[in-house]
Amino acid sequence: MTSLISNNIRALLINKNMSTDDLSIKSNIEVEKLNTIIMGKALPSLEEVKLICDAFEIPLYWLFIPLPNFLDSWHITIEELGEMVRNNPSLRGFMVGYMAENKIRRFFSNHQDISDLYKPDDHDRSSKCDIILNYRGQQFRYEVKSLQTNTVRNTADGLTAKFQCDASDRRIIELPNGHIVNTTNLKFGDFDIVAVNLFAFTGNWDYAFALNRDLPHATQTRGKNKNAITKDDLKFLIKTSIEITYPLKHPFVSDPFVLMNQLLLDKH
């Protein structure tokens, strides 16, 4: 029962794009108590269940049953879903990308030092990251990417591949030099750490992590209009296609806490 309730609360936080702080404010339950419930270390009282359900605006019994299965609600079978995925490579790419986000959110949500984890709205252009979390009193922003399966190569030193490290759409942004550019490039500083899903390498939901500041700079100027990217702009923009190797090499590591601790030390 404890596991079911904690899993349902985590799922509802993600589905409703709420942080633990948001839930605390709406339910009037202290964050520390909510974290023990979400971590599965304590059962909520009946009064706390009511407060949580009211905060989520859901029926009281929802925390005690498995959340609805979308296959059943859509009236489709697992075989039909598999057929759609096989026949539509673009759908497969979307599913891998969103699953990569979901898997790493679950990883972080189960760690005792992580709190206030949430996913920004996909349409929020002011927040170019996929996960925001609090670790030891500091907020960190993660951008989640996946390997491009068709770039995977087997070499004498191991596996190599590329991943796209850019925005989903072209938009107009201002750079620190005051130049306004129209680009899909991400800026240095848009997020703190990139998490690259290595499923195409390992067949498991493994990740490589790198600091935003250690990613390669863009190397090509683009366009000829007033919002074109100039040579001076490149130092502010991240390369859109980045190569990665397996076994991992600098700047990539397998442990995100090493990087977060490094950033914490840098602030002191």
C-alpha positions in Angstrom: 0.0 0.0 0.0 2.8 2.4 0.9 4.5 1.8 -2.5 1.2 2.3 -4.4 0.4 5.6 -2.7 4.0 7.0 -3.2 4.0 5.9 -6.8 0.6 7.5 -7.5 1.7 10.8 -5.8 4.9 10.9 -7.9 2.9 10.2 -11.1 0.4 12.9 -10.2 3.1 15.5 -9.5 4.5 14.9 -13.0 1.1 14.7 -14.7 0.0 18.0 -13.1 3.4 19.7 -13.4 3.6 20.3 -9.7 6.6 20.4 -7.4 6.6 19.1 -3.8 6.6 22.7 -2.7 3.4 23.3 -4.7 1.8 20.3 -3.2 2.8 21.4 0.3 1.3 24.8 -0.2 -2.0 23.5 -1.6 -2.3 20.6 0.9 -1.0 22.5 4.0 1.3 19.5 4.7 5.0 20.2 5.5 7.4 19.4 2.7 9.4 17.1 5.0 6.4 15.0 5.7 5.4 14.9 2.0 8.9 13.7 1.1 8.7 10.8 3.6 5.4 9.8 2.0 6.6 10.2 -1.6 9.8 8.2 -0.7 7.5 5.4 0.6 8.9 5.7 4.1 5.5 6.5 5.8 1.8 6.1 5.1 -0.3 9.3 5.2 -3.1 9.6 7.7 -6.7 9.7 6.4 -6.7 13.4 7.0 -3.5 13.8 5.0 -4.9 11.6 2.2 -7.9 14.0 2.0 -5.7 17.0 1.9 -3.5 15.5 -0.8 -6.4 14.5 -3.0 -8.0 17.9 -2.6 -4.7 19.5 -3.7 -4.6 17.3 -6.8 -8.4 17.8 -7.3 -9.0 14.1 -7.6 -11.4 11.6 -5.9 -10.3 10.4 -2.5 -10.0 6.7 -3.6 -7.5 7.5 -6.5 -4.4 7.2 -4.2 -5.4 3.6 -3.3 -5.8 2.2 -6.8 -3.5 1.8 -9.8 -3.9 4.9 -12.0 -6.0 4.2 -15.2 -4.2 2.3 -18.0 -4.2 4.4 -21.1 -4.4 1.3 -23.3 -7.7 0.4 -21.7 -9.1 3.9 -21.8 -8.1 4.2 -25.5 -9.5 0.8 -26.3 -6.2 -0.4 -27.9 -4.2 -3.6 -27.4 -0.5 -3.9 -26.7 -0.2 -5.6 -30.1 -1.7 -2.5 -31.8 0.6 -0.2 -30.0 3.6 -2.3 -31.0 2.4 -2.2 -34.6 2.2 1.6 -34.6 5.7 2.0 -33.1 7.2 -0.4 -35.6 5.6 1.3 -38.6 6.2 4.9 -37.5 9.9 5.6 -36.8 9.1 9.2 -35.8 6.6 7.9 -33.1 9.4 5.5 -31.9 11.7 8.5 -31.6 9.2 10.5 -29.6 8.5 7.6 -27.3 12.2 7.0 -26.6 12.7 10.7 -25.8 9.8 10.9 -23.4 10.6 7.6 -21.8 14.2 8.8 -21.3 12.8 11.8 -19.4 10.4 9.6 -17.4 13.1 7.0 -16.4 15.5 9.6 -15.1 12.8 11.4 -13.2 12.0 8.2 -11.5 15.7 7.7 -10.7 16.0 11.1 -9.1 12.6 10.9 -7.3 13.9 7.8 -5.4 17.0 9.5 -4.1 16.8 10.8 -0.5 18.8 14.0 -1.2 16.5 15.1 -4.1 13.4 17.2 -3.6 11.1 19.5 -5.5 11.5 17.6 -8.7 9.3 18.7 -11.6 9.1 19.0 -15.4 8.7 22.5 -16.9 5.9 23.0 -19.4 7.1 21.8 -22.9 5.7 25.1 -24.3 7.6 27.3 -21.9 10.2 28.9 -24.1 11.8 30.7 -21.1 12.8 27.4 -19.5 14.9 25.3 -21.9 15.3 22.2 -19.8 13.4 19.0 -19.1 13.9 18.5 -15.4 14.3 20.9 -12.5 15.2 19.5 -9.0 16.7 20.5 -5.7 19.8 18.9 -4.4 21.3 19.9 -1.1 19.6 23.3 -1.1 20.6 24.1 -4.7 18.3 24.0 -7.8 19.7 22.2 -10.9 18.3 22.1 -14.4 18.7 19.0 -16.6 18.3 18.8 -20.4 17.6 15.2 -21.5 18.8 14.0 -24.9 18.9 10.6 -26.7 21.4 9.0 -29.1 20.6 9.1 -32.8 20.3 5.4 -33.5 21.4 5.7 -37.1 24.8 7.3 -36.0 25.9 4.4 -33.8 29.2 3.0 -34.9 31.5 0.2 -33.6 35.1 1.3 -33.6 38.4 -0.2 -32.2 38.0 1.9 -29.1 34.3 1.1 -28.5 31.1 2.7 -29.6 30.5 6.1 -31.0 27.3 8.0 -31.8 25.9 11.5 -32.0 23.0 13.3 -30.2 21.1 16.4 -31.1 21.6 19.1 -28.4 19.3 21.8 -29.7 15.9 23.3 -29.1 12.8 21.7 -30.6 12.0 24.8 -32.6 13.7 27.8 -34.1 13.2 30.9 -32.0 14.6 34.4 -31.6 17.0 34.8 -28.6 19.3 37.5 -27.2 22.9 36.6 -26.6 25.2 38.1 -23.8 26.9 40.3 -26.5 23.5 41.9 -27.2 23.1 40.2 -30.6 19.6 38.9 -31.4 19.7 35.7 -33.4 17.1 33.3 -34.9 18.3 29.8 -34.1 17.7 26.3 -32.9 21.0 26.4 -30.9 20.8 26.2 -27.2 22.8 28.8 -25.2 25.4 28.1 -22.6 23.6 28.6 -19.4 20.2 27.5 -20.6 20.6 24.4 -18.3 23.2 23.0 -15.9 23.7 19.4 -16.9 22.9 17.4 -20.0 21.7 13.8 -19.5 22.2 11.6 -22.6 20.1 8.4 -22.8 22.5 5.6 -23.8 19.8 3.0 -24.7 21.1 2.7 -28.3 24.5 1.7 -26.8 23.6 -0.6 -23.9 20.0 -1.7 -24.4 19.3 -0.3 -20.9 18.2 3.1 -19.6 21.7 4.2 -18.8 22.8 7.8 -19.0 25.9 9.9 -19.6 26.1 13.3 -17.9 28.1 16.4 -18.7 28.2 20.0 -17.5 26.6 22.6 -19.7 29.8 24.6 -19.7 31.9 21.6 -20.9 29.9 21.0 -24.1 31.4 22.0 -27.4 30.8 25.4 -28.9 28.9 25.9 -32.2 31.3 26.1 -35.1 29.2 27.4 -38.0 27.8 30.8 -38.7 24.4 30.7 -40.3 22.2 33.0 -42.3 22.6 36.4 -43.9 19.7 38.4 -42.4 19.8 40.8 -39.5 19.3 37.8 -37.0 22.1 35.7 -38.5 24.7 34.0 -36.4 28.1 35.7 -36.6 31.5 34.4 -35.6 31.4 36.4 -32.4 28.1 34.6 -31.4 29.5 31.1 -31.6 31.1 31.3 -28.1 27.6 31.7 -26.6 26.0 28.8 -28.5 26.2 25.0 -28.0 27.0 22.8 -30.9 23.8 21.2 -32.2 25.2 17.7 -33.0 27.6 16.3 -30.4 29.6 13.1 -30.6 29.8 10.7 -27.6 31.8 7.6 -27.0 31.2 4.4 -25.0 33.1 3.7 -22.7 32.6 7.3 -21.7 35.2 10.0 -22.1 35.5 13.6 -20.8 33.3 15.6 -20.4 30.8 12.7 -19.9 30.4 10.7 -16.6 27.9 8.1 -15.5 27.2 9.7 -12.0 25.2 13.0 -12.0 26.0 13.6 -8.3 29.7 14.0 -9.1 28.8 16.9 -11.3 26.2 18.5 -8.9 28.7 18.3 -6.1 31.3 20.0 -8.4 28.9 22.8 -9.1 28.1 23.1 -5.4 31.8 23.4 -4.6 32.2 26.1 -7.3 29.7 28.3 -5.5 31.8 28.3 -2.3 
